[in-house]
Amino acid sequence: MQTTSNKKETFAEIINGSTPVLVDFFAEWCGPCKMMKPILEELHIRMGDKVRIIKIDIDKSPEAANTFQVQSVPTLMLFQNGKTIWRNSGVLQATQLERIIEQYRTNK
């Protein structure tokens, strides 16, 4: 979904930008998490560069899950300018996510 140049950006660099960043905390073994993949792909098609979408596997990055107190998956968090501006656990449709992101994009 998100392509970057050869330079690896840190998580902090990514979420500190003015572009909203939707983070999907997921696990490979999680059924509802698998449902989110095509939803996030649709969201990416709908919104393009208006939002960055990244996925974090809580089993491979337990420190990130601990830092953001992720206790169930999928957990979606929206960051902008380094701050968490929205959070939800569970599956949401692309249209719902688009509305939420647009709401925060216009309320900067």
N, CA, C and O atoms as CSV, one atom per row, in Angstrom:
chain,resi,resn,atom,element,x,y,z
A,1,MET,N,N,0.812,-1.188,0.000
A,1,MET,CA,C,0.000,0.000,0.000
A,1,MET,C,C,0.857,1.254,0.000
A,1,MET,O,O,0.704,2.113,-0.869
A,2,GLN,N,N,1.749,1.364,0.959
A,2,GLN,CA,C,2.572,2.564,1.056
A,2,GLN,C,C,3.944,2.255,0.499
A,2,GLN,O,O,4.641,1.379,1.010
A,3,THR,N,N,4.331,2.954,-0.527
A,3,THR,CA,C,5.669,2.773,-1.060
A,3,THR,C,C,6.511,3.948,-0.597
A,3,THR,O,O,6.055,5.091,-0.566
A,4,THR,N,N,7.731,3.647,-0.243
A,4,THR,CA,C,8.637,4.704,0.194
A,4,THR,C,C,9.910,4.599,-0.627
A,4,THR,O,O,10.144,3.592,-1.294
A,5,SER,N,N,10.713,5.613,-0.579
A,5,SER,CA,C,11.992,5.580,-1.270
A,5,SER,C,C,12.908,4.602,-0.543
A,5,SER,O,O,12.495,3.945,0.412
A,6,ASN,N,N,14.138,4.511,-0.998
A,6,ASN,CA,C,15.089,3.575,-0.380
A,6,ASN,C,C,15.387,3.952,1.063
A,6,ASN,O,O,15.781,3.100,1.860
A,7,LYS,N,N,15.199,5.230,1.405
A,7,LYS,CA,C,15.441,5.665,2.775
A,7,LYS,C,C,14.333,5.117,3.670
A,7,LYS,O,O,13.148,5.323,3.406
A,8,LYS,N,N,14.729,4.428,4.716
A,8,LYS,CA,C,13.754,3.901,5.668
A,8,LYS,C,C,13.344,5.008,6.615
A,8,LYS,O,O,14.182,5.617,7.280
A,9,GLU,N,N,12.049,5.262,6.672
A,9,GLU,CA,C,11.538,6.250,7.617
A,9,GLU,C,C,11.236,5.549,8.928
A,9,GLU,O,O,10.821,4.390,8.942
A,10,THR,N,N,11.446,6.251,10.019
A,10,THR,CA,C,11.078,5.691,11.308
A,10,THR,C,C,9.590,5.928,11.524
A,10,THR,O,O,8.984,6.778,10.871
A,11,PHE,N,N,9.013,5.173,12.441
A,11,PHE,CA,C,7.601,5.341,12.768
A,11,PHE,C,C,7.337,6.774,13.223
A,11,PHE,O,O,6.340,7.382,12.833
A,12,ALA,N,N,8.228,7.306,14.044
A,12,ALA,CA,C,8.068,8.680,14.545
A,12,ALA,C,C,8.068,9.683,13.394
A,12,ALA,O,O,7.267,10.618,13.387
A,13,GLU,N,N,8.962,9.495,12.419
A,13,GLU,CA,C,9.000,10.404,11.268
A,13,GLU,C,C,7.696,10.337,10.476
A,13,GLU,O,O,7.183,11.359,10.021
A,14,ILE,N,N,7.169,9.134,10.319
A,14,ILE,CA,C,5.940,8.951,9.551
A,14,ILE,C,C,4.762,9.649,10.227
A,14,ILE,O,O,4.028,10.393,9.576
A,15,ILE,N,N,4.575,9.416,11.534
A,15,ILE,CA,C,3.384,9.961,12.208
A,15,ILE,C,C,3.510,11.446,12.538
A,15,ILE,O,O,2.515,12.079,12.887
A,16,ASN,N,N,4.711,12.013,12.434
A,16,ASN,CA,C,4.888,13.423,12.760
A,16,ASN,C,C,4.566,14.355,11.604
A,16,ASN,O,O,4.647,15.573,11.760
A,17,GLY,N,N,4.205,13.816,10.455
A,17,GLY,CA,C,3.897,14.652,9.311
A,17,GLY,C,C,2.502,15.243,9.395
A,17,GLY,O,O,1.697,14.857,10.243
A,18,SER,N,N,2.225,16.193,8.495
A,18,SER,CA,C,0.906,16.820,8.478
A,18,SER,C,C,-0.126,15.947,7.758
A,18,SER,O,O,-1.329,16.140,7.932
A,19,THR,N,N,0.340,14.988,6.949
A,19,THR,CA,C,-0.584,14.056,6.293
A,19,THR,C,C,-1.081,13.052,7.333
A,19,THR,O,O,-0.274,12.479,8.064
A,20,PRO,N,N,-2.394,12.829,7.413
A,20,PRO,CA,C,-2.899,11.834,8.355
A,20,PRO,C,C,-2.312,10.450,8.046
A,20,PRO,O,O,-2.134,10.079,6.886
A,21,VAL,N,N,-2.018,9.704,9.110
A,21,VAL,CA,C,-1.471,8.358,8.967
A,21,VAL,C,C,-2.399,7.392,9.693
A,21,VAL,O,O,-2.601,7.496,10.903
A,22,LEU,N,N,-2.960,6.451,8.937
A,22,LEU,CA,C,-3.815,5.423,9.515
A,22,LEU,C,C,-2.953,4.194,9.765
A,22,LEU,O,O,-2.381,3.621,8.838
A,23,VAL,N,N,-2.868,3.800,11.028
A,23,VAL,CA,C,-2.071,2.637,11.402
A,23,VAL,C,C,-3.009,1.492,11.753
A,23,VAL,O,O,-3.905,1.633,12.585
A,24,ASP,N,N,-2.786,0.356,11.102
A,24,ASP,CA,C,-3.563,-0.861,11.351
A,24,ASP,C,C,-2.691,-1.804,12.169
A,24,ASP,O,O,-1.757,-2.408,11.641
A,25,PHE,N,N,-2.993,-1.928,13.446
A,25,PHE,CA,C,-2.318,-2.915,14.291
A,25,PHE,C,C,-3.056,-4.224,14.088
A,25,PHE,O,O,-4.257,-4.313,14.345
A,26,PHE,N,N,-2.329,-5.255,13.620
A,26,PHE,CA,C,-2.963,-6.515,13.263
A,26,PHE,C,C,-2.108,-7.701,13.692
A,26,PHE,O,O,-0.992,-7.538,14.186
A,27,ALA,N,N,-2.656,-8.897,13.494
A,27,ALA,CA,C,-1.908,-10.138,13.715
A,27,ALA,C,C,-2.287,-11.107,12.596
A,27,ALA,O,O,-3.432,-11.133,12.144
A,28,GLU,N,N,-1.318,-11.898,12.158
A,28,GLU,CA,C,-1.547,-12.854,11.072
A,28,GLU,C,C,-2.656,-13.845,11.413
A,28,GLU,O,O,-3.400,-14.262,10.526
A,29,TRP,N,N,-2.776,-14.223,12.669
A,29,TRP,CA,C,-3.738,-15.254,13.089
A,29,TRP,C,C,-5.152,-14.706,13.295
A,29,TRP,O,O,-6.067,-15.469,13.606
A,30,CYS,N,N,-5.338,-13.414,13.128
A,30,CYS,CA,C,-6.608,-12.746,13.448
A,30,CYS,C,C,-7.533,-12.709,12.225
A,30,CYS,O,O,-7.204,-12.099,11.208
A,31,GLY,N,N,-8.693,-13.368,12.339
A,31,GLY,CA,C,-9.668,-13.392,11.254
A,31,GLY,C,C,-10.158,-12.019,10.837
A,31,GLY,O,O,-10.093,-11.686,9.653
A,32,PRO,N,N,-10.657,-11.195,11.785
A,32,PRO,CA,C,-11.105,-9.846,11.413
A,32,PRO,C,C,-9.995,-8.997,10.789
A,32,PRO,O,O,-10.268,-8.136,9.952
A,33,CYS,N,N,-8.735,-9.239,11.196
A,33,CYS,CA,C,-7.607,-8.493,10.613
A,33,CYS,C,C,-7.492,-8.793,9.119
A,33,CYS,O,O,-7.182,-7.908,8.322
A,34,LYS,N,N,-7.743,-10.040,8.754
A,34,LYS,CA,C,-7.674,-10.426,7.338
A,34,LYS,C,C,-8.758,-9.713,6.541
A,34,LYS,O,O,-8.575,-9.422,5.359
A,35,MET,N,N,-9.888,-9.429,7.187
A,35,MET,CA,C,-10.968,-8.698,6.523
A,35,MET,C,C,-10.563,-7.247,6.237
A,35,MET,O,O,-11.085,-6.629,5.309
A,36,MET,N,N,-9.637,-6.706,7.030
A,36,MET,CA,C,-9.238,-5.305,6.873
A,36,MET,C,C,-8.362,-5.079,5.641
A,36,MET,O,O,-8.358,-3.976,5.095
A,37,LYS,N,N,-7.626,-6.086,5.193
A,37,LYS,CA,C,-6.685,-5.893,4.077
A,37,LYS,C,C,-7.374,-5.329,2.836
A,37,LYS,O,O,-6.941,-4.290,2.338
A,38,PRO,N,N,-8.432,-5.968,2.308
A,38,PRO,CA,C,-9.076,-5.377,1.123
A,38,PRO,C,C,-9.760,-4.044,1.415
A,38,PRO,O,O,-9.874,-3.201,0.526
A,39,ILE,N,N,-10.211,-3.848,2.640
A,39,ILE,CA,C,-10.837,-2.573,3.020
A,39,ILE,C,C,-9.799,-1.448,2.962
A,39,ILE,O,O,-10.082,-0.358,2.463
A,40,LEU,N,N,-8.599,-1.723,3.476
A,40,LEU,CA,C,-7.539,-0.713,3.454
A,40,LEU,C,C,-7.056,-0.462,2.031
A,40,LEU,O,O,-6.699,0.663,1.683
A,41,GLU,N,N,-7.046,-1.510,1.209
A,41,GLU,CA,C,-6.669,-1.327,-0.194
A,41,GLU,C,C,-7.687,-0.434,-0.902
A,41,GLU,O,O,-7.313,0.438,-1.687
A,42,GLU,N,N,-8.970,-0.651,-0.626
A,42,GLU,CA,C,-10.021,0.199,-1.201
A,42,GLU,C,C,-9.871,1.638,-0.711
A,42,GLU,O,O,-10.007,2.580,-1.491
A,43,LEU,N,N,-9.592,1.805,0.580
A,43,LEU,CA,C,-9.402,3.144,1.141
A,43,LEU,C,C,-8.243,3.851,0.455
A,43,LEU,O,O,-8.325,5.042,0.155
A,44,HIS,N,N,-7.168,3.120,0.210
A,44,HIS,CA,C,-6.003,3.699,-0.458
A,44,HIS,C,C,-6.369,4.168,-1.870
A,44,HIS,O,O,-5.933,5.234,-2.305
A,45,ILE,N,N,-7.162,3.379,-2.575
A,45,ILE,CA,C,-7.611,3.757,-3.923
A,45,ILE,C,C,-8.488,4.998,-3.848
A,45,ILE,O,O,-8.356,5.902,-4.672
A,46,ARG,N,N,-9.379,5.047,-2.870
A,46,ARG,CA,C,-10.317,6.170,-2.731
A,46,ARG,C,C,-9.619,7.469,-2.335
A,46,ARG,O,O,-9.980,8.543,-2.816
A,47,MET,N,N,-8.618,7.369,-1.456
A,47,MET,CA,C,-8.039,8.590,-0.865
A,47,MET,C,C,-6.660,8.948,-1.414
A,47,MET,O,O,-6.233,10.096,-1.291
A,48,GLY,N,N,-5.964,8.003,-2.009
A,48,GLY,CA,C,-4.650,8.306,-2.586
A,48,GLY,C,C,-3.683,8.892,-1.581
A,48,GLY,O,O,-3.481,8.339,-0.500
A,49,ASP,N,N,-3.083,10.026,-1.949
A,49,ASP,CA,C,-2.056,10.655,-1.117
A,49,ASP,C,C,-2.618,11.482,0.031
A,49,ASP,O,O,-1.850,12.101,0.768
A,50,LYS,N,N,-3.935,11.510,0.205
A,50,LYS,CA,C,-4.527,12.273,1.303
A,50,LYS,C,C,-4.272,11.617,2.654
A,50,LYS,O,O,-4.411,12.255,3.697
A,51,VAL,N,N,-3.897,10.344,2.630
A,51,VAL,CA,C,-3.637,9.605,3.872
A,51,VAL,C,C,-2.547,8.570,3.606
A,51,VAL,O,O,-2.461,8.008,2.514
A,52,ARG,N,N,-1.731,8.331,4.605
A,52,ARG,CA,C,-0.779,7.215,4.540
A,52,ARG,C,C,-1.366,6.082,5.357
A,52,ARG,O,O,-1.953,6.309,6.415
A,53,ILE,N,N,-1.208,4.871,4.870
A,53,ILE,CA,C,-1.725,3.696,5.561
A,53,ILE,C,C,-0.563,2.763,5.814
A,53,ILE,O,O,0.136,2.358,4.885
A,54,ILE,N,N,-0.359,2.421,7.084
A,54,ILE,CA,C,0.685,1.451,7.404
A,54,ILE,C,C,0.100,0.369,8.302
A,54,ILE,O,O,-0.855,0.593,9.046
A,55,LYS,N,N,0.701,-0.803,8.207
A,55,LYS,CA,C,0.254,-1.947,8.996
A,55,LYS,C,C,1.388,-2.350,9.936
A,55,LYS,O,O,2.553,-2.384,9.538
A,56,ILE,N,N,1.040,-2.651,11.175
A,56,ILE,CA,C,2.032,-3.101,12.155
A,56,ILE,C,C,1.558,-4.418,12.737
A,56,ILE,O,O,0.491,-4.492,13.347
A,57,ASP,N,N,2.354,-5.453,12.545
A,57,ASP,CA,C,2.071,-6.780,13.086
A,57,ASP,C,C,2.476,-6.781,14.564
A,57,ASP,O,O,3.652,-6.624,14.894
A,58,ILE,N,N,1.494,-6.959,15.444
A,58,ILE,CA,C,1.776,-6.863,16.885
A,58,ILE,C,C,2.677,-7.992,17.379
A,58,ILE,O,O,3.346,-7.848,18.402
A,59,ASP,N,N,2.700,-9.115,16.659
A,59,ASP,CA,C,3.575,-10.212,17.063
A,59,ASP,C,C,5.033,-9.935,16.688
A,59,ASP,O,O,5.949,-10.398,17.367
A,60,LYS,N,N,5.242,-9.186,15.615
A,60,LYS,CA,C,6.601,-8.841,15.187
A,60,LYS,C,C,7.079,-7.543,15.825
A,60,LYS,O,O,8.282,-7.292,15.889
A,61,SER,N,N,6.153,-6.719,16.296
A,61,SER,CA,C,6.495,-5.431,16.916
A,61,SER,C,C,5.736,-5.260,18.230
A,61,SER,O,O,4.917,-4.351,18.364
A,62,PRO,N,N,6.013,-6.146,19.210
A,62,PRO,CA,C,5.266,-6.048,20.467
A,62,PRO,C,C,5.506,-4.734,21.204
A,62,PRO,O,O,4.641,-4.280,21.954
A,63,GLU,N,N,6.672,-4.117,21.000
A,63,GLU,CA,C,6.945,-2.844,21.673
A,63,GLU,C,C,6.001,-1.752,21.175
A,63,GLU,O,O,5.584,-0.894,21.952
A,64,ALA,N,N,5.661,-1.777,19.886
A,64,ALA,CA,C,4.711,-0.790,19.359
A,64,ALA,C,C,3.328,-1.026,19.955
A,64,ALA,O,O,2.638,-0.078,20.330
A,65,ALA,N,N,2.927,-2.289,20.041
A,65,ALA,CA,C,1.626,-2.625,20.627
A,65,ALA,C,C,1.567,-2.169,22.089
A,65,ALA,O,O,0.549,-1.645,22.541
A,66,ASN,N,N,2.659,-2.372,22.819
A,66,ASN,CA,C,2.704,-1.939,24.220
A,66,ASN,C,C,2.671,-0.422,24.336
A,66,ASN,O,O,1.942,0.127,25.162
A,67,THR,N,N,3.453,0.251,23.514
A,67,THR,CA,C,3.515,1.712,23.557
A,67,THR,C,C,2.137,2.333,23.369
A,67,THR,O,O,1.788,3.295,24.053
A,68,PHE,N,N,1.350,1.782,22.441
A,68,PHE,CA,C,0.043,2.351,22.138
A,68,PHE,C,C,-1.102,1.585,22.798
A,68,PHE,O,O,-2.269,1.771,22.455
A,69,GLN,N,N,-0.747,0.721,23.750
A,69,GLN,CA,C,-1.727,-0.017,24.566
A,69,GLN,C,C,-2.768,-0.735,23.702
A,69,GLN,O,O,-3.970,-0.670,23.961
A,70,VAL,N,N,-2.267,-1.425,22.660
A,70,VAL,CA,C,-3.142,-2.202,21.788
A,70,VAL,C,C,-3.414,-3.535,22.473
A,70,VAL,O,O,-2.502,-4.339,22.668
A,71,GLN,N,N,-4.667,-3.764,22.834
A,71,GLN,CA,C,-5.022,-4.982,23.550
A,71,GLN,C,C,-5.898,-5.906,22.731
A,71,GLN,O,O,-6.103,-7.060,23.106
A,72,SER,N,N,-6.423,-5.412,21.607
A,72,SER,CA,C,-7.185,-6.278,20.708
A,72,SER,C,C,-6.879,-5.860,19.279
A,72,SER,O,O,-6.525,-4.712,19.011
A,73,VAL,N,N,-7.021,-6.816,18.370
A,73,VAL,CA,C,-6.755,-6.534,16.967
A,73,VAL,C,C,-7.973,-6.926,16.141
A,73,VAL,O,O,-8.671,-7.878,16.490
A,74,PRO,N,N,-8.239,-6.217,15.062
A,74,PRO,CA,C,-7.479,-5.053,14.599
A,74,PRO,C,C,-7.792,-3.805,15.425
A,74,PRO,O,O,-8.930,-3.578,15.835
A,75,THR,N,N,-6.760,-3.013,15.653
A,75,THR,CA,C,-6.931,-1.683,16.228
A,75,THR,C,C,-6.415,-0.697,15.198
A,75,THR,O,O,-5.288,-0.811,14.718
A,76,LEU,N,N,-7.247,0.264,14.870
A,76,LEU,CA,C,-6.880,1.307,13.920
A,76,LEU,C,C,-6.657,2.596,14.687
A,76,LEU,O,O,-7.449,2.967,15.552
A,77,MET,N,N,-5.560,3.276,14.355
A,77,MET,CA,C,-5.261,4.561,14.980
A,77,MET,C,C,-4.920,5.553,13.890
A,77,MET,O,O,-4.219,5.224,12.933
A,78,LEU,N,N,-5.418,6.767,14.037
A,78,LEU,CA,C,-5.122,7.834,13.093
A,78,LEU,C,C,-4.223,8.852,13.782
A,78,LEU,O,O,-4.555,9.381,14.843
A,79,PHE,N,N,-3.078,9.115,13.159
A,79,PHE,CA,C,-2.105,10.066,13.691
A,79,PHE,C,C,-1.988,11.254,12.749
A,79,PHE,O,O,-2.128,11.123,11.533
A,80,GLN,N,N,-1.728,12.406,13.334
A,80,GLN,CA,C,-1.402,13.588,12.549
A,80,GLN,C,C,-0.554,14.493,13.419
A,80,GLN,O,O,-0.875,14.734,14.583
A,81,ASN,N,N,0.524,14.990,12.849
A,81,ASN,CA,C,1.461,15.859,13.578
A,81,ASN,C,C,1.916,15.225,14.890
A,81,ASN,O,O,2.079,15.914,15.897
A,82,GLY,N,N,2.118,13.910,14.870
A,82,GLY,CA,C,2.649,13.204,16.029
A,82,GLY,C,C,1.638,12.877,17.113
A,82,GLY,O,O,1.999,12.312,18.145
A,83,LYS,N,N,0.377,13.223,16.892
A,83,LYS,CA,C,-0.643,12.986,17.915
A,83,LYS,C,C,-1.664,11.965,17.431
A,83,LYS,O,O,-1.984,11.895,16.245
A,84,THR,N,N,-2.169,11.171,18.381
A,84,THR,CA,C,-3.273,10.269,18.073
A,84,THR,C,C,-4.540,11.109,18.036
A,84,THR,O,O,-4.902,11.737,19.031
A,85,ILE,N,N,-5.216,11.121,16.885
A,85,ILE,CA,C,-6.421,11.945,16.777
A,85,ILE,C,C,-7.694,11.104,16.708
A,85,ILE,O,O,-8.800,11.635,16.806
A,86,TRP,N,N,-7.532,9.781,16.540
A,86,TRP,CA,C,-8.695,8.886,16.503
A,86,TRP,C,C,-8.196,7.456,16.706
A,86,TRP,O,O,-7.074,7.114,16.333
A,87,ARG,N,N,-9.061,6.624,17.311
A,87,ARG,CA,C,-8.701,5.238,17.578
A,87,ARG,C,C,-9.969,4.387,17.612
A,87,ARG,O,O,-11.011,4.827,18.097
A,88,ASN,N,N,-9.867,3.160,17.089
A,88,ASN,CA,C,-11.010,2.250,17.091
A,88,ASN,C,C,-10.496,0.817,17.008
A,88,ASN,O,O,-9.533,0.533,16.295
A,89,SER,N,N,-11.141,-0.073,17.734
A,89,SER,CA,C,-10.844,-1.493,17.614
A,89,SER,C,C,-11.988,-2.156,16.871
A,89,SER,O,O,-13.157,-1.874,17.134
A,90,GLY,N,N,-11.651,-3.034,15.949
A,90,GLY,CA,C,-12.662,-3.733,15.176
A,90,GLY,C,C,-12.623,-3.326,13.714
A,90,GLY,O,O,-11.872,-2.435,13.317
A,91,VAL,N,N,-13.442,-3.995,12.925
A,91,VAL,CA,C,-13.480,-3.793,11.484
A,91,VAL,C,C,-14.405,-2.626,11.142
A,91,VAL,O,O,-15.531,-2.551,11.632
A,92,LEU,N,N,-13.924,-1.731,10.307
A,92,LEU,CA,C,-14.731,-0.633,9.759
A,92,LEU,C,C,-14.641,-0.705,8.240
A,92,LEU,O,O,-13.645,-1.185,7.698
A,93,GLN,N,N,-15.661,-0.237,7.562
A,93,GLN,CA,C,-15.663,-0.225,6.101
A,93,GLN,C,C,-14.888,0.987,5.577
A,93,GLN,O,O,-14.690,1.969,6.293
A,94,ALA,N,N,-14.458,0.903,4.329
A,94,ALA,CA,C,-13.661,1.972,3.716
A,94,ALA,C,C,-14.408,3.299,3.721
A,94,ALA,O,O,-13.804,4.348,3.947
A,95,THR,N,N,-15.724,3.265,3.473
A,95,THR,CA,C,-16.497,4.517,3.460
A,95,THR,C,C,-16.494,5.172,4.841
A,95,THR,O,O,-16.402,6.395,4.953
A,96,GLN,N,N,-16.596,4.349,5.898
A,96,GLN,CA,C,-16.561,4.899,7.262
A,96,GLN,C,C,-15.196,5.510,7.550
A,96,GLN,O,O,-15.106,6.610,8.096
A,97,LEU,N,N,-14.140,4.799,7.185
A,97,LEU,CA,C,-12.783,5.294,7.422
A,97,LEU,C,C,-12.530,6.579,6.640
A,97,LEU,O,O,-11.907,7.511,7.148
A,98,GLU,N,N,-13.011,6.621,5.413
A,98,GLU,CA,C,-12.830,7.817,4.594
A,98,GLU,C,C,-13.508,9.019,5.250
A,98,GLU,O,O,-12.929,10.104,5.303
A,99,ARG,N,N,-14.727,8.834,5.749
A,99,ARG,CA,C,-15.450,9.924,6.429
A,99,ARG,C,C,-14.681,10.407,7.651
A,99,ARG,O,O,-14.556,11.611,7.876
A,100,ILE,N,N,-14.170,9.475,8.434
A,100,ILE,CA,C,-13.422,9.831,9.649
A,100,ILE,C,C,-12.165,10.623,9.285
A,100,ILE,O,O,-11.881,11.661,9.883
A,101,ILE,N,N,-11.427,10.129,8.312
A,101,ILE,CA,C,-10.179,10.802,7.910
A,101,ILE,C,C,-10.486,12.191,7.352
A,101,ILE,O,O,-9.802,13.157,7.688
A,102,GLU,N,N,-11.502,12.296,6.509
A,102,GLU,CA,C,-11.877,13.605,5.945
A,102,GLU,C,C,-12.278,14.587,7.047
A,102,GLU,O,O,-11.955,15.772,6.977
A,103,GLN,N,N,-12.969,14.095,8.044
A,103,GLN,CA,C,-13.391,14.944,9.176
A,103,GLN,C,C,-12.170,15.566,9.851
A,103,GLN,O,O,-12.179,16.753,10.178
A,104,TYR,N,N,-11.119,14.769,10.062
A,104,TYR,CA,C,-9.932,15.291,10.730
A,104,TYR,C,C,-9.065,16.110,9.786
A,104,TYR,O,O,-8.385,17.038,10.222
A,105,ARG,N,N,-9.080,15.781,8.507
A,105,ARG,CA,C,-8.293,16.546,7.534
A,105,ARG,C,C,-8.827,17.972,7.452
A,105,ARG,O,O,-8.050,18.915,7.299
A,106,THR,N,N,-10.137,18.139,7.552
A,106,THR,CA,C,-10.715,19.472,7.421
A,106,THR,C,C,-10.691,20.243,8.748
A,106,THR,O,O,-10.877,21.460,8.764
A,107,ASN,N,N,-10.463,19.535,9.851
A,107,ASN,CA,C,-10.447,20.192,11.168
A,107,ASN,C,C,-9.033,20.361,11.697
A,107,ASN,O,O,-8.819,20.237,12.903
A,108,LYS,N,N,-8.076,20.635,10.850
A,108,LYS,CA,C,-6.684,20.753,11.290
A,108,LYS,C,C,-6.503,21.909,12.236
A,108,LYS,O,O,-5.392,22.155,12.705
